[in-house]
Amino acid sequence: MSRHPGDKPDIEIGAVVRAKKLRFKSKPKTKVEFDKRAEANLDGIAPEIESGSGSKRENLPDEVEPGVTYRDVHVRWGAAAKIVPPPELDDDEDERGSKS
Protein backbone atom coordinates (compact mmCIF):
# COMPACT_ATOMS: atom_id res chain seq x y z
CA MET A 1 0.00 0.00 0.00
CA SER A 2 1.87 3.05 -1.19
CA ARG A 3 -0.15 6.07 -0.18
CA HIS A 4 2.69 8.42 0.78
CA PRO A 5 3.72 10.97 -1.81
CA GLY A 6 7.34 12.03 -1.40
CA ASP A 7 9.06 11.64 1.95
CA LYS A 8 6.66 13.23 4.45
CA PRO A 9 3.08 14.18 3.57
CA ASP A 10 1.63 17.51 4.68
CA ILE A 11 -1.71 15.83 5.41
CA GLU A 12 -2.65 12.22 6.02
CA ILE A 13 -5.94 10.51 6.80
CA GLY A 14 -6.85 6.88 7.42
CA ALA A 15 -9.56 4.50 8.47
CA VAL A 16 -9.77 0.94 9.79
CA VAL A 17 -12.79 -1.35 9.44
CA ARG A 18 -13.33 -4.79 10.96
CA ALA A 19 -16.31 -7.06 10.42
CA LYS A 20 -17.18 -10.58 11.55
CA LYS A 21 -19.44 -10.98 8.50
CA LEU A 22 -19.83 -8.78 5.45
CA ARG A 23 -22.08 -9.27 2.41
CA PHE A 24 -22.74 -6.94 -0.52
CA LYS A 25 -26.13 -6.81 -2.28
CA SER A 26 -24.49 -5.37 -5.39
CA LYS A 27 -20.99 -4.64 -6.63
CA PRO A 28 -19.85 -1.40 -4.95
CA LYS A 29 -18.71 1.53 -7.06
CA THR A 30 -15.74 3.17 -5.37
CA LYS A 31 -13.74 6.20 -6.39
CA VAL A 32 -11.02 8.29 -4.77
CA GLU A 33 -10.31 11.73 -6.21
CA PHE A 34 -7.89 14.44 -5.23
CA ASP A 35 -8.50 18.03 -6.27
CA LYS A 36 -5.24 19.02 -7.93
CA ARG A 37 -5.98 22.74 -7.53
CA ALA A 38 -3.98 24.15 -4.66
CA GLU A 39 -5.84 26.62 -2.50
CA ALA A 40 -2.50 28.12 -1.53
CA ASN A 41 -1.31 30.88 -3.81
CA LEU A 42 2.38 31.59 -3.33
CA ASP A 43 3.14 34.99 -4.89
CA GLY A 44 0.83 34.23 -7.82
CA ILE A 45 2.30 30.74 -8.35
CA ALA A 46 0.14 27.70 -7.66
CA PRO A 47 2.16 24.84 -6.17
CA GLU A 48 1.92 21.24 -7.39
CA ILE A 49 0.15 18.68 -5.20
CA GLU A 50 1.38 15.07 -4.93
CA SER A 51 -1.23 12.67 -3.59
CA GLY A 52 -1.96 9.00 -3.24
CA SER A 53 -4.17 6.47 -1.51
CA GLY A 54 -4.25 2.75 -0.91
CA SER A 55 -5.69 -0.05 1.15
CA LYS A 56 -4.65 -3.28 2.78
CA ARG A 57 -7.32 -5.98 3.04
CA GLU A 58 -7.59 -9.24 4.93
CA ASN A 59 -10.22 -11.79 3.87
CA LEU A 60 -11.72 -9.37 1.34
CA PRO A 61 -10.72 -9.41 -2.34
CA ASP A 62 -10.15 -6.21 -4.35
CA GLU A 63 -13.31 -7.00 -6.33
CA VAL A 64 -16.09 -8.36 -4.14
CA GLU A 65 -18.92 -10.51 -5.43
CA PRO A 66 -22.57 -9.77 -4.62
CA GLY A 67 -24.22 -12.35 -2.37
CA VAL A 68 -20.94 -13.78 -1.05
CA THR A 69 -20.42 -13.63 2.71
CA TYR A 70 -16.89 -12.59 3.69
CA ARG A 71 -15.81 -13.44 7.23
CA ASP A 72 -13.29 -11.89 9.64
CA VAL A 73 -12.73 -8.90 7.36
CA HIS A 74 -10.11 -6.27 8.18
CA VAL A 75 -9.51 -3.28 5.91
CA ARG A 76 -7.01 -0.43 6.41
CA TRP A 77 -7.27 2.56 4.08
CA GLY A 78 -5.16 5.69 3.91
CA ALA A 79 -4.59 8.78 1.81
CA ALA A 80 -1.86 11.42 1.87
CA ALA A 81 -0.98 14.66 0.10
CA LYS A 82 2.02 16.94 -0.07
CA ILE A 83 2.33 20.47 -1.45
CA VAL A 84 5.40 20.72 -3.68
CA PRO A 85 6.63 24.28 -4.26
CA PRO A 86 7.46 25.12 -7.88
CA PRO A 87 11.19 25.13 -8.75
CA GLU A 88 11.22 28.94 -9.06
CA LEU A 89 10.28 29.25 -5.37
CA ASP A 90 13.06 26.85 -4.36
CA ASP A 91 15.53 29.05 -6.30
CA ASP A 92 14.29 32.16 -4.45
CA GLU A 93 14.83 30.44 -1.08
CA ASP A 94 18.36 29.39 -2.11
CA GLU A 95 19.19 32.98 -3.12
CA ARG A 96 17.84 34.37 0.17
CA GLY A 97 19.84 31.83 2.14
CA SER A 98 23.09 32.63 0.33
CA LYS A 99 22.75 36.42 0.87
CA SER A 100 22.87 36.08 4.67
ABEGO torsion letter per residue (X at the ends): XBABBEABBABBBBBBBBBABBBBABBBBBBBBBBABBABBBGGBBBBBBBBBBBBBBGBBABBBBGBBBBGBBBBBBBBBBBBBBAAAAAAAAAAAAAX
